[in-house]
C-alpha cells in the first residue's frame, strides 16, 4: 500500500469537492511510489466465511489501496479520514462503514491515527494469504511495497 506523510501545507481544510476518477487515484499512487514511504502495519483475521485485513495509518499519511475484485465492506474503526474513491471524496469519522464495489480504487488521507478494515467473504475459509489475495485483488495490480519511513 503506497503511503507517505503529507506536508502541512498540502493538508485539506475541507473535503475535496471534485469527483476523482480511478485514473486520478492511480496517478496519485504512481507519484507516491517515487516518494519515501510510511510504515503501514497490517493485521489479518479469518473467521468462518470471512477474511478481514486491517491497516493502521498514522495521522497525516496518505495511503492508496489495492483494487479489490469483489464487493466487500470497509470499516473505519478508529480515527478520522478523507476517503477518495471513484465516486468522490468525503470525510469520515469512526465508527463508519460502507460497501465497496468491485474495481474500486481508494486513497485515504488520515486526519488522525486511523484503523481501516476491509472485510471479505471467504466461503472456503482459506487462510493462505497468497491464495486469498489472488482471489480478492484485481489481477495486474502492482504489489504494495513495504513502507519504512514517512516523508518529512
C-alpha positions as CSV (number, residue, x, y, z in Angstrom):
1,X,0.0,0.0,0.0
2,X,1.8,3.1,-1.1
3,X,1.7,5.8,1.6
4,X,3.6,8.9,2.6
5,X,3.2,11.7,5.1
6,X,1.6,14.8,3.8
7,X,3.4,18.1,4.5
8,X,1.1,20.5,6.4
9,X,0.8,23.0,3.5
10,X,-0.9,20.2,1.4
11,X,-3.4,19.0,4.0
12,X,-7.0,20.0,3.1
13,X,-9.1,22.2,5.3
14,X,-12.3,20.7,4.0
15,X,-13.3,17.7,1.9
16,X,-12.4,17.8,-1.8
17,X,-15.3,18.8,-4.0
18,X,-14.2,17.5,-7.4
19,X,-15.2,13.9,-8.3
20,X,-12.0,12.0,-8.9
21,X,-11.6,9.1,-11.3
22,X,-9.8,5.8,-10.8
23,X,-7.2,7.1,-13.1
24,X,-6.6,10.1,-10.9
25,X,-6.2,7.9,-7.8
26,X,-3.8,5.7,-9.9
27,X,-1.8,8.8,-10.9
28,X,-1.6,9.8,-7.2
29,X,-0.3,6.3,-6.4
30,X,2.3,6.4,-9.2
31,X,3.6,9.8,-7.8
32,X,3.6,8.3,-4.2
33,X,5.7,5.3,-5.3
34,X,8.5,7.8,-6.0
35,X,8.3,9.2,-2.5
36,X,9.8,7.9,0.7
37,X,7.2,5.6,2.2
38,X,5.4,5.5,5.5
39,X,5.0,2.3,7.6
40,X,1.5,0.9,7.4
41,X,1.2,-2.0,9.9
42,X,-1.3,-4.6,8.7
43,X,-3.2,-7.3,10.6
44,X,-5.1,-10.3,9.0
45,X,-8.0,-12.1,10.7
46,X,-10.0,-15.0,9.4
47,X,-13.3,-16.3,10.8
48,X,-15.9,-18.7,9.5
49,X,-16.7,-17.4,6.0
50,X,-14.8,-14.2,6.3
51,X,-11.4,-12.6,5.9
52,X,-10.5,-9.2,7.3
53,X,-7.5,-7.0,6.6
54,X,-6.8,-4.1,8.9
55,X,-4.4,-1.3,8.2
56,X,-3.1,1.1,10.9
57,X,-2.4,4.6,9.3
58,X,-0.8,7.4,11.3
59,X,-2.2,10.9,11.1
60,X,-1.0,12.9,8.1
61,X,-0.3,9.9,5.9
62,X,-1.9,9.4,2.5
63,X,-2.3,5.7,1.5
64,X,-3.8,4.1,-1.6
65,X,-5.4,0.6,-1.5
66,X,-5.3,-2.4,-3.8
67,X,-8.1,-2.8,-6.3
68,X,-10.4,-5.4,-4.9
69,X,-12.1,-7.9,-7.3
70,X,-15.1,-8.5,-5.1
71,X,-17.7,-6.4,-3.2
72,X,-16.7,-6.0,0.4
73,X,-17.3,-3.9,3.5
74,X,-14.9,-1.1,4.5
75,X,-15.0,-0.1,8.2
76,X,-13.2,2.9,9.7
77,X,-13.0,1.7,13.3
78,X,-10.7,4.4,14.7
79,X,-9.9,8.0,13.7
80,X,-11.0,10.4,11.0
81,X,-10.0,10.3,7.4
82,X,-10.6,11.9,4.0
83,X,-11.6,8.9,1.7
84,X,-11.3,9.3,-2.0
85,X,-12.9,6.8,-4.4
86,X,-14.1,6.7,-8.0
87,X,-17.4,8.2,-6.8
88,X,-15.9,11.2,-5.0
89,X,-14.3,12.3,-1.8
90,X,-15.7,12.6,1.7
91,X,-14.6,12.9,5.3
92,X,-15.5,10.0,7.6
93,X,-15.1,9.6,11.3
94,X,-15.2,6.3,13.2
95,X,-17.4,4.4,13.5
96,X,-18.0,4.4,9.7
97,X,-18.7,1.6,7.3
98,X,-19.6,1.3,3.6
99,X,-19.9,-1.3,0.9
100,X,-17.3,-1.0,-1.8
101,X,-18.0,-2.2,-5.3
102,X,-15.6,-4.5,-7.2
103,X,-12.9,-2.5,-9.1
104,X,-12.9,0.5,-6.7
105,X,-9.6,2.3,-6.2
106,X,-9.3,4.3,-2.9
107,X,-7.0,6.8,-1.5
108,X,-7.1,7.8,2.2
109,X,-5.7,10.8,4.0
110,X,-5.6,10.0,7.7
111,X,-6.7,13.2,9.5
112,X,-5.9,11.4,12.8
113,X,-4.5,8.0,13.6
114,X,-6.8,5.5,11.8
115,X,-7.7,1.8,11.7
116,X,-9.4,0.7,8.5
117,X,-10.6,-2.8,7.9
118,X,-11.8,-4.4,4.7
119,X,-14.0,-7.5,5.3
120,X,-14.3,-10.0,2.5
121,X,-16.4,-13.1,2.0
122,X,-14.2,-16.2,2.3
123,X,-16.5,-19.1,1.5
124,X,-13.9,-21.8,1.6
125,X,-12.3,-20.5,4.9
126,X,-8.9,-20.1,3.2
127,X,-6.2,-19.0,5.5
128,X,-3.4,-18.8,2.9
129,X,-2.7,-15.1,2.4
130,X,-1.3,-15.6,-1.1
131,X,-4.4,-17.5,-2.3
132,X,-6.7,-15.0,-0.6
133,X,-5.1,-12.1,-2.3
134,X,-5.1,-13.9,-5.7
135,X,-8.9,-14.3,-5.4
136,X,-9.7,-10.9,-3.8
137,X,-7.3,-8.5,-5.6
138,X,-7.8,-7.4,-9.2
139,X,-5.3,-9.2,-11.5
140,X,-2.5,-7.0,-12.6
141,X,-2.5,-4.8,-9.5
142,X,1.0,-3.8,-8.5
143,X,2.2,-5.3,-5.3
144,X,2.3,-2.8,-2.5
145,X,5.8,-2.1,-1.2
146,X,6.5,-2.4,2.5
147,X,6.8,1.1,3.9
148,X,9.6,2.2,6.1
149,X,9.7,5.9,6.8
150,X,7.4,8.9,6.4
151,X,8.2,11.7,4.0
152,X,9.5,14.7,6.0
